[in-house]
Amino acid sequence: MPRAEFFETFKAFLVELDPGLDLSELAPDTHLWEKGYLDSFAMLSVVAFIEDETGREVALNPDTLPDFFTVDRIYAAYVEPNEVAR
């Protein structure tokens, strides 16, 4: 999936999680935690979303948390490698 398409898909996913969410400040490099787009409860849904989109399991450990700071980082860590493997 191209980066721009993933960004749009991720935005739609965030709206599903919280229909009242204001995405006007969301950009691919926006810090999702600092801006309140993600929290610890939403994180579980994000992992499931990524696994559904890529068809691969997301292995979590303390070192992987920064991968979830921005949409760009999520794409680079989990979606892009999946595209290369195809």
Protein Blocks (a to p, Z undefined) as FASTA:
>chain_A
ZZklmmmmmmmmmmmmmmmbcfklgcfklcfklnopacfklmmmmmmmmmmmnopacddd
fklmmmmmpmklmmmmmmmmmmmmZZ
